[in-house]
Amino acid sequence: MKKNIYLNEIYVYYKDLFTSKQQMYFEDYYLNDLSLSEIAENYNISRNAVHNQLKIVEEKVLEYEKILGLKKKKEDINALLKDRVDSDTLEKINDIL
């Protein structure tokens, strides 16, 4: 469960690096809680094809975060600013990040 939450959190930063089909499969599986079979049926592809694409996205998103660390950087910036700026300013900064 923790892995799924972490994947969702970092996917936000890197989703544009994936094809539209990979995005649809990932979002259907992780955000919309559809099964592999349901996704396969919706897109008229095999369950194995969905599984393979999800594994590709999972591996890549973890690799991107390991290399680029965008989620970690955002958390570090928020920690630094938390007690130094008001909540409205912090929210605007988060929107930019």
Beta strands, then each sheet from edge to edge (+ up, - down):
end
